[in-house]
Amino acid sequence: MARSHQLTGKSLFLCGETFFMPRYLRITFLLLCGILGLSSCQTVFQGLYGIHGLRPVSSSEMQQLAGRYGIPANQVFVLDTSYRAFLSHLHRRDSAAAKNHYQPLQAAYYDRKGQLQSFYINCYAGGFPNLAWNAAGGLNQFPPKPQAPADTALPLSDYLRYLRQPSGQPLPAQPTADHTIVVQWSRFMGRQSRRLIQAAQRNAALARPGSTVQLLFVNNDNLATYLETRQAQFATKPN
C-alpha cells in the first residue's frame, strides 16, 4: 500500500508502509495488482484481512457488534467526527504523530495522570493474514512494552472530549483509574477488530491485583465513513 500523508477516509487503511506480509506474499500480491488492476487489488487485500466496506453504523447495530466482539455494554463508546479537527491540526505540526493517531485499530494505555504510557496501532503490528499484536511479546506484561511511539499529542483528558455514548450523548464523567485503555475498533475492520479487543482484554487481566483498570472500547465506523464522504465530495469539486 502506498504512502499517504493526507487525512482522508482512505488513509485510515494506510500505515505509511504495507501491512507486513511476508516478502514472497507481498511480491505475489503486487503482481496480482498489476494483473487485476487497483480496484480488484483492493478487494482482494480487504478480503484477505477480513476488512469490510465503509458504511455508517447505527447505535443498535453497534451494540450488537459489541456483544459479538465480547465488549460489555457499559464499555462501548463512539468517536465523534470532531476528532478530525484535532488530527488535521496535529498533522500541521507533526504528520507522523497524526498518522499514528489516525489508524483504524488502536490501543492507547494511559497512566493515572492521563499520560500516554504505551501505544499499539495496526501499522506496527505486522502479521498475515491476521495482525500479530503480541509478536514481540509486549502484551505479556501490564502495562505492555511500547510498540508505536508514545507521544504527548493526545492526553487522556483531551481524548475523552471526543468520545460519545452510542446514543450520541456526551460522555458521562469517568472515574479516575490507575490505568485507562482506549481501544479503537470498527465493523469495517472485521475480525482484526475482534482480535485487538481480545488482546487488550487479556492484557488488562494481567494488571497488578488491587490496581484499577478502565477499558473504553471506541467505535470509529461513523468517523471513517464521514471522512470518506468528505473526500469524495472534495474530489468531485471543480478546480
Disulfide bonds with the S-S distance in Angstrom:
Cys33-Cys41 1.75
